[in-house]
């Protein structure tokens, strides 16, 4: 990698990806000699990036957490604002950006000094979060811990309560965090069961990084989101919602995002399908879209819409 600037950016990206890099492995990734790697690390330090080094046969490098905000030329207020904004986006405030926001938040939180982390935690504790569509409220620290484990290829321990069962400890190789519907899921290789599993993050308690690295496995099909969707279709939801809208499918799909699917009927109509355990979200979709619709199923949705309409009418009288 002849271009020094490009190599430096690649080095910084690698250091932010893993908590610790053996020197030989890092030099191999960059296709440089150990001597060149040491010079590049010194350049990063000159720029203000706190890189720790350990000597010896097993020596390596680690981007120090908590010493300072890297020189993006952010002041304290800007760094806190970015972290708070990413927490909000990770909770689903901006549809389609949840996973990206969690990855970015993991990088920011890992490098913030303790005094700024305390400010962010204090703001979170006194702020009532809004969750779009009635989804469960998640602790962003849990999300970022899982994200760091996925990004750092580090085994993870946590307690998990399944839909029908008792809380049990789990030991996994985390692969990817996937937002689906109004929930977050961890897709991981379960070391105790020797198979791929998905875990609802709101049912997951006290995730802990173990420091044990692993070589990532290839998930069936190569797409964790598609794999998760295929598994979810096998789990019957309480309600199978089907509604015909007198609106173009792209407009409806853009509104509901990954919470449902649309089927084109004509140029100006479509059928929305949604599997859900709570009718509150489809009722909100019907009201906010404000276009003519016909409910095909379930009957409970018709009753819920009529009840909601009566409540709104009485409140507006």
Secondary structure by P-SEA (a helix, b strand, c coil): cccaaaaaaaaaaaaaacccccaaaaaaaacccaaaaaaaaaaaaaaccbbbbbbccccccccccccccccccccaaaaaaaaaaaaaaaacccccaaaaaaaaaaaaaacccaaaaaaaaaaaaacccccccccccccaaaaaaaaaaaaacbbbbbbbbcccccbbbbbbbccbbbbcccbbbbbcccccccbbbbbccccccccccccccccccccccccaaaaaaaaaaacccccbbbbbbcccaaaaaaaacccbbbbbcccccbbbbbbbccaaaaaaaaaaaccbbbbcccaaaaaaaaaaaaaaaaaac
